[in-house]
Every structure is written in structure tokens, then in C-alpha cells.
Amino acid sequence: MTGKLIDPKNTIALIKDRGFSFKKKFGQNFLIDERVLTKIINGAEITGSDEVLEIGPGIGTLTQALCEAAGRVRAVEIDRELIPILQETLSAYDNVDIINADVLELDLKELFSGPFKVVANLPYYITTPIVMKLLESDAPVESVTVMVQKEVAERMQAAPGSKDYGALSLAVAYHAEAEVVANVPPNCFIPRPDVSSAVIRLKKRKEPPVGPSDKDFMFRLIRAAFAQRRKTLQNALSNDASLGLSKEAVEAALRELGLDVRIRGERLSLSDFAELSDRLETRI
Ligand code: SAM
């Protein structure tokens, strides 16, 4: 095989030559647009001293560009059939390791000895579990620059009060600063996905912007608030038996915070949830 895979002619020739058929169950949509590739590499701010984790290298299109830009690349691919293809398409690079594994099963702390950046064109069927694993991990992840469904990117960076705002927005806001670095139409992939995509960069914060005394309790409140987002916050929280909160307790805490007792969760900022969490924790 000659030439870069980002050229659709080369991708199609390779796939035909290997008799490879795309597996929907693994979310396989391969990138074939060079401008998008450049935007991912620039958006991820990769330098020659960086160590990079790529999730789902596919046939190695983004991996080739990462090998050129970064110091070291570890590429984790679940599909065993792609491993011999990757060994060939990446044979010119000595700074890459190809790992055949499910990224959700991997211990991220064992992958690199120091800080690393994550770059990926993610399989859309497991975007949220992968992003949450990366954000919540105590491995030294510096940033996560990933292609996701446009709608998921919008949820990740939504502000209070907007229709996209929810538990994912709050989890991202707690762990990272989010910025969309590219919007990507379906024709940039083969096969074409049914949805539009976006590349979002999540820069992990050194310190979270709020410090509730029990962060896990705060996230339980957030999940309960958005599990029933059409209900008032008071009803959503008191209806969740696992929280053990009475209506009166929630009402008293909301009043103390100067919030309307009929407010919905979608109006509360991360710092409102942190304050609510500290007040309610003592009322269980
Ligand atoms: N990086 C390639 C590109 O941009 O052309 C392929 C991206 S494709 C959207 C997603 C890739 O993730 C596929 O190669 C798929 O096999 C792989 N994948 C799916 N689930 C995975 C998992 N749990 N762990 C690791 N890789 C996975």
C-alpha cells in the first residue's frame, strides 16, 4: 500500500484488497477528509514530546498523522481483524504500539508512565462511557480531543437553561474546559454516518471549580434531577427513594439557597448543585 490513508482512494483500495467489511456493532466510520484530520491534530495541540492514547485506530488513518506529530502513540483497537492491517499501515513508524483490547476494560494508569493526551474518532455507541472513564480516571490525562456526534458535543458544552443541558454537561464542567474545534459533516467518513459530527477538546482541570463535601452525593443529586427533567427539582429528588430525601428537606434547602421551590434542575448551575449537595447531605 502506498500513500496516506486519508486519501479516500487509498482507504477504499486497502479495504477492498483485504476484503474488510465494516462492523456496525463497533461503530466503524473511517475518516477520509484531510482538512478534518488537520483540525483534530491542531485542536489537540500535539507536540513532539507528547504521549498520545488513540482509541479505535481503525485502519490507522488518524494514527499515521499522530505518529508524525507526537513523541509516542499507543493505539487501542477492539477489532482483531484490524490488527494485521494496522501493523502494515503503521510499519513506517517506530513510535507506535498497537494494542488489541476494549478500551473500557483497560487500566489507563498502566498505559503510560507520565501525562498523556487522548485523541480519537470515537465509536459513537459508547461515547459517553469512554469520555466518563477518561474524565473520572486518576491517570494523568491532560486532554481529550474526540470526534463525537454533534448532538453529544452540544450536550457536553451546554449551559444551564438550554435544552441540551443535563448530567453530561455538569460532569464535563466539573472535570474539564470544553471547546468544539470542528464541525464535521457525514461525507467526511466512509461509510457515511446518519448523523453530523463535531470534534470537541476537553482540557482536564487541575482543580474542580466547586468543592462539595461529598462529590459522589452531588452527582447522585444531578442524575436524579435529570432522570425526571420535566418535574420540579423538589419532586425529582424526593421521588428518588435511593436518596432518602423528603419533599420538606428539599424545599428547605432550596429556600436557604434563595432558589424558587418550583425550580427545575435544568436551571441550576454546577455551583448551585454543589451548594444544594452540602445542604441536603445533612438532612438525609
Ligand atoms: N480512527 C479511525 C478513523 O478515524 O478512521 C476509526 C474510527 S471508527 C469511528 C471507531 C473505531 O473504534 C473502530 O475502528 C472500532 O473498531 C473501534 N472500537 C469500537 N469499540 C471499541 C472499544 N470498545 N475499544 C477500542 N476500540 C473500539
Residues whose N, C-alpha, C, O or C-beta is under 5 A from the ligand:
A	BS01	SAM	F26 G27 Q28 N29 F30 L31 I55 G56 P57 G58 T61 L62 V76 E77 I78 D79 A101 D102 V103 L104 N121 L122 P123
